[in-house]
Amino acid sequence: MMKYVLIAIMFFSAVSNAQKISTISGNGKKLVVADMSFMDRITWGGYEQIGKAAQSETDGVANTRAIVAAVGNNSGYDGKLYAAKVCDTLTLGGYTDWYLPSKDETDIIHLNFEQLKLDEKMTIWSSTEANGTQAVTKYFYSGAFYNVQKVDLCHLVCVRKGD
């Protein structure tokens, strides 16, 4: 129980330290990005295979909901906090509708990573599941997508639809 309390305290204090919120555009979409790069790298989730419900390349909202519903408190992986849960529970800038971006939405973030002042060496999680053990990541330096083990550590940003 103490471990869960410490994780929650670290998470909620980290959220209050979010570096910035920026609005970006690309590929006909507008996104609001919460830079969470101040946090340590984090897992995508545990070992659960989500399946089709989290494999959309365009709908980060649906993917995030499916991940959180399947992984829950991540009891299969020591209750560790994970990327989709961070975004799903984030309250920032007066908004609570944050989610982990889909594969296509990470392209928009990549198009704007200099404006966002994100490190070009960062690899960020998308909410798009590649298969039972891997999820899609975006590497800013090359713009390439990689399928990475869900329990590996990467950075994250949270997004919401732009007004």
VMD Tcl script that draws the C-alpha trace (Angstrom):
set ca {
  {0.00 0.00 0.00}
  {2.81 2.40 0.87}
  {4.37 1.90 -2.58}
  {1.09 2.94 -4.26}
  {0.81 6.03 -2.07}
  {4.38 7.06 -2.94}
  {3.74 6.54 -6.66}
  {0.56 8.63 -6.44}
  {2.34 11.43 -4.55}
  {5.20 11.45 -7.07}
  {2.72 11.50 -9.98}
  {0.53 14.28 -8.63}
  {3.50 16.45 -7.67}
  {5.00 15.82 -11.11}
  {1.80 16.88 -12.86}
  {1.85 20.22 -11.10}
  {5.36 20.73 -12.51}
  {4.42 20.19 -16.17}
  {6.74 22.29 -18.27}
  {4.30 23.72 -20.78}
  {1.12 23.38 -22.78}
  {1.28 24.29 -26.48}
  {-1.16 24.24 -29.38}
  {0.16 22.79 -32.63}
  {-1.24 21.94 -36.06}
  {-0.41 19.47 -38.77}
  {-2.02 17.05 -41.20}
  {-5.29 18.98 -40.93}
  {-5.54 18.54 -37.15}
  {-5.02 20.83 -34.19}
  {-3.67 19.38 -30.94}
  {-2.89 20.77 -27.52}
  {0.26 19.12 -26.18}
  {1.22 18.75 -22.52}
  {4.99 18.33 -22.37}
  {5.60 15.58 -19.82}
  {9.30 15.22 -20.62}
  {10.21 16.40 -17.11}
  {9.06 12.98 -15.87}
  {11.34 10.00 -15.96}
  {10.78 7.66 -18.87}
  {7.85 5.33 -18.27}
  {6.38 2.06 -19.56}
  {3.50 1.90 -22.05}
  {1.73 -0.53 -19.76}
  {2.03 -4.06 -18.49}
  {1.89 -7.31 -20.37}
  {-1.80 -7.23 -21.30}
  {-2.61 -7.67 -24.97}
  {-5.29 -5.12 -25.77}
  {-5.95 -6.09 -29.38}
  {-7.97 -4.22 -31.99}
  {-9.40 -1.76 -29.42}
  {-5.95 -0.14 -29.03}
  {-4.57 -0.56 -32.54}
  {-6.04 2.53 -34.18}
  {-3.40 4.65 -35.90}
  {-5.67 7.72 -35.77}
  {-7.84 7.58 -32.61}
  {-5.72 8.16 -29.52}
  {-8.79 8.74 -27.36}
  {-10.21 5.27 -28.07}
  {-6.80 3.64 -27.74}
  {-6.14 5.31 -24.38}
  {-9.55 4.27 -23.02}
  {-8.96 0.67 -24.15}
  {-5.48 0.56 -22.60}
  {-6.66 1.93 -19.25}
  {-9.67 -0.45 -19.23}
  {-7.44 -3.47 -19.91}
  {-4.39 -2.57 -17.81}
  {-6.27 -0.92 -14.94}
  {-3.97 -0.47 -11.95}
  {-1.25 -2.52 -13.71}
  {-1.33 -5.23 -11.04}
  {0.31 -7.65 -13.48}
  {3.36 -5.38 -13.52}
  {3.77 -4.42 -9.87}
  {1.18 -1.63 -10.04}
  {3.61 0.64 -11.92}
  {2.28 3.87 -13.33}
  {2.13 3.76 -17.15}
  {1.84 6.26 -20.01}
  {-1.86 5.90 -20.90}
  {-2.84 6.15 -17.21}
  {-0.77 9.33 -16.77}
  {-2.57 11.00 -19.67}
  {-6.01 9.62 -18.80}
  {-5.85 10.97 -15.23}
  {-4.08 14.24 -16.06}
  {-5.76 17.49 -15.02}
  {-3.86 20.40 -16.49}
  {-4.75 23.85 -17.78}
  {-8.30 23.33 -16.51}
  {-8.79 20.28 -18.77}
  {-9.27 16.61 -17.95}
  {-9.66 15.20 -21.48}
  {-5.97 14.38 -22.07}
  {-4.94 11.15 -23.78}
  {-1.87 9.37 -25.14}
  {-1.51 10.30 -28.84}
  {-2.11 7.77 -31.60}
  {0.61 6.85 -34.11}
  {-0.61 9.50 -36.59}
  {-0.83 12.14 -33.88}
  {2.83 11.54 -32.97}
  {3.61 12.57 -36.56}
  {2.03 15.97 -35.84}
  {4.09 16.25 -32.65}
  {7.22 15.35 -34.62}
  {6.45 18.05 -37.21}
  {6.39 20.56 -34.35}
  {9.00 19.16 -31.93}
  {11.32 22.16 -32.36}
  {8.47 24.59 -31.60}
  {7.61 22.42 -28.59}
  {11.29 22.49 -27.57}
  {11.38 18.71 -27.24}
  {14.73 16.96 -27.37}
  {15.40 15.48 -30.81}
  {16.84 12.37 -29.12}
  {13.50 11.59 -27.47}
  {11.42 8.57 -28.26}
  {7.79 8.96 -27.23}
  {5.03 6.42 -26.79}
  {1.98 6.39 -28.99}
  {-1.24 4.77 -27.82}
  {-1.16 2.43 -30.83}
  {-0.51 -1.18 -29.88}
  {1.68 -2.98 -32.44}
  {1.06 -6.50 -31.12}
  {0.65 -8.37 -27.84}
  {4.03 -7.34 -26.41}
  {4.90 -4.14 -28.30}
  {3.56 -0.62 -28.87}
  {4.46 1.97 -31.50}
  {6.93 4.72 -30.59}
  {8.12 7.81 -32.46}
  {11.83 8.68 -32.54}
  {12.20 12.43 -33.14}
  {15.72 12.43 -34.57}
  {14.79 10.44 -37.66}
  {11.01 10.62 -37.47}
  {10.92 6.82 -37.62}
  {8.38 4.60 -35.92}
  {9.59 1.65 -33.87}
  {7.74 -1.18 -32.21}
  {9.07 -1.30 -28.64}
  {8.39 -3.69 -25.77}
  {5.50 -2.30 -23.70}
  {7.53 -2.66 -20.50}
  {10.51 -0.70 -21.87}
  {10.94 2.93 -20.83}
  {10.21 5.88 -23.16}
  {9.11 9.49 -22.76}
  {5.55 10.65 -23.20}
  {3.49 13.66 -24.04}
  {-0.24 13.92 -23.45}
  {-2.57 15.57 -25.93}
  {-6.11 16.79 -26.28}
  {-8.06 17.97 -29.31}
  {-7.46 21.63 -30.13}
  {-10.40 24.03 -30.01}
}
mol new
graphics top color blue
foreach p $ca { graphics top sphere $p radius 0.5 }
foreach p [lrange $ca 0 end-1] q [lrange $ca 1 end] { graphics top cylinder $p $q radius 0.2 }
display resetview
